[in-house]
Amino acid sequence: MKIPKVLIFNFFTKQSFDKLNSLNFFGRRLNSVLLDFSFMLGLVFPIFIVLFIPMFLLITNANEVNILLPMWIGFIPFSFITFLILNKDFFKGKSIAKRYFGYQVVDSRTNEPASELQCVIRNSTIIIWPLEVIISMFNVTRRLGDIIAGTKLVDSKKEDPELIVDEINEKKEVENRAKLILISVLIALTLNILSILPTLVIML
């Protein structure tokens, strides 16, 4: 079953490209980071709305609601966002934004496109994203995630971002695909649990 293009390039994700015109002063590298993040938000926004509606109905119709319920409902879409960010460079080391701006993640030793596992490891430093953004402003080719994963960012030919849908539908054979997905899910859940842990401790 092929994934329809509209599922990925919907109204909300297309808005992230429209907003780029007002962000030109950030520079190409930082704009790439912002586009990837806003694109992921647009991709998950419809899921968040679907979850929010039943939560709103539950809260308005219940006499007593667990104060942790909104947090756990929000945990689902945010975990999905984290999973997408971890795997955003899965195809050829190029995320949506990297295709748009002309970047590629490559192995720092071989200069070949980074492996899927390297991309996941590289993006797992999302939990310290403010530090990674600052590093990206001063070092365009490598940030902390690159050092850990053994990768670097290089200039590449610009591509139509929508071509990624064709690559997804090609059913490319990936070694240890199931293991890679499991690792991504575990990292996503761990990062999100760590992010809400302080709040849980305070509330409990």
C-alpha positions in Angstrom: 0.0 0.0 0.0 1.5 3.3 -1.1 1.4 6.4 1.1 -0.5 9.2 -0.5 1.5 12.4 -1.0 -1.2 14.5 0.7 -0.7 12.6 3.9 2.8 14.0 4.3 2.5 17.3 2.4 -0.8 18.5 3.9 -2.1 22.0 4.5 -0.2 22.3 7.8 3.2 21.1 6.5 3.0 23.3 3.4 2.6 26.3 5.7 6.1 25.7 7.0 7.5 26.4 3.6 5.4 29.6 3.3 6.8 30.9 6.6 10.4 30.7 5.3 10.2 34.0 3.6 9.9 35.7 7.0 12.9 33.8 8.4 15.6 34.6 5.9 17.6 36.6 8.4 18.4 33.4 10.3 20.7 32.1 7.6 20.5 28.9 5.5 21.7 26.4 8.1 19.4 27.6 10.9 16.5 28.0 8.5 17.0 24.3 7.6 16.7 23.3 11.3 13.6 25.5 11.8 12.0 24.1 8.6 12.5 20.5 9.7 11.0 21.2 13.1 8.0 23.1 11.8 7.4 20.5 9.2 7.2 17.8 11.8 4.8 19.8 13.9 2.6 20.2 10.8 2.7 16.5 10.2 1.6 15.6 13.7 -0.9 18.5 14.2 -3.9 16.6 12.7 -3.1 13.7 15.1 -3.0 16.0 18.0 -6.4 17.5 17.1 -7.9 14.0 16.8 -6.6 13.3 20.3 -7.6 16.7 21.7 -11.2 16.4 20.8 -12.0 13.3 22.8 -9.9 14.6 25.7 -11.9 17.9 25.7 -15.2 15.9 25.7 -14.0 13.7 28.5 -12.9 16.6 30.7 -16.1 18.6 30.1 -18.4 15.6 30.8 -16.5 14.2 33.8 -17.1 15.1 37.4 -13.5 14.5 38.3 -10.5 14.2 36.0 -7.0 13.0 36.8 -4.7 16.0 36.5 -2.1 13.9 34.7 -4.6 13.0 31.8 -3.8 16.0 29.6 0.0 15.3 30.0 -0.3 11.7 29.0 -2.5 12.5 26.0 0.0 15.1 24.9 2.8 12.5 25.4 1.5 10.5 22.4 1.9 13.1 19.7 5.1 14.5 21.2 6.6 11.0 21.2 5.6 10.6 17.6 7.3 14.0 16.8 10.4 12.7 18.5 10.3 9.5 16.5 10.0 11.5 13.2 12.9 13.8 14.2 15.1 10.8 15.0 14.4 9.3 11.5 14.0 12.5 9.4 17.3 11.8 7.6 16.4 8.2 7.0 16.4 8.4 3.2 19.8 9.2 1.7 20.8 11.3 4.8 18.4 14.0 3.6 15.5 15.3 5.5 12.7 17.5 4.0 14.6 20.7 4.8 18.0 19.3 3.7 16.5 18.5 0.3 15.0 22.0 0.1 18.2 23.8 1.1 20.8 21.4 -0.4 22.4 19.5 2.5 23.2 15.9 3.2 24.4 13.9 6.2 27.4 11.8 5.3 29.8 9.5 7.1 32.7 11.6 8.2 35.3 8.9 7.2 33.9 7.7 3.9 31.9 10.7 2.7 29.2 8.2 1.7 25.6 8.9 2.8 25.2 8.2 6.5 23.5 5.0 7.4 20.0 4.9 8.9 21.4 4.0 12.3 24.0 6.9 12.2 21.1 9.3 11.4 19.1 8.1 14.4 22.1 8.4 16.7 22.9 11.9 15.3 19.4 13.1 15.9 19.1 11.6 19.4 20.7 14.8 20.9 17.4 16.5 20.3 16.9 16.6 24.1 19.6 19.3 24.2 18.4 21.1 21.1 19.2 24.6 22.4 22.8 23.7 22.7 22.8 22.0 19.3 21.2 25.1 17.6 24.0 27.3 19.1 26.7 24.9 17.9 25.1 24.9 14.4 25.4 28.6 14.3 29.1 28.5 14.7 29.9 25.1 13.1 27.9 24.4 10.0 29.3 21.0 9.2 29.3 19.3 12.6 27.4 19.5 15.9 27.5 17.3 19.0 25.2 14.6 17.4 27.6 14.4 14.4 30.6 13.8 16.7 28.8 11.0 18.5 27.5 9.4 15.3 30.6 9.9 13.2 28.9 12.1 10.6 29.1 15.5 9.1 26.8 17.8 7.1 27.9 18.7 3.5 26.4 20.7 0.7 24.4 18.6 -1.8 22.3 19.2 -4.9 18.9 20.7 -4.0 15.9 18.4 -4.6 12.1 18.6 -4.7 11.2 17.7 -1.1 8.1 15.9 -2.3 10.3 13.2 -4.0 10.8 11.7 -0.6 7.3 10.2 -0.9 8.4 8.2 -3.9 11.4 6.9 -2.0 9.2 5.9 0.9 6.9 4.0 -1.4 9.8 2.2 -3.1 9.9 -0.3 -0.2 13.7 0.0 0.0 15.3 -3.0 1.8 17.0 -1.8 4.9 19.2 -4.1 7.0 17.8 -4.7 10.5 14.8 -2.4 9.8 12.8 -3.8 12.7 15.7 -3.3 15.1 16.2 0.2 13.8 12.5 1.1 14.4 12.6 -0.5 17.9 15.7 1.6 18.8 14.0 4.7 17.5 10.8 4.0 19.5 12.8 3.3 22.7 14.9 6.5 22.3 11.7 8.6 21.6 9.9 7.2 24.6 13.0 7.7 26.8 13.6 11.3 25.8 9.9 12.2 26.3 9.8 10.5 29.7 12.9 12.4 30.8 11.3 15.6 29.6 8.2 15.2 31.7 9.8 13.5 34.7 10.5 16.7 36.7 6.8 17.7 36.2 5.6 14.2 37.3 7.8 14.4 40.4 6.4 17.8 41.4 2.8 16.8 40.8 3.1 13.5 42.6 
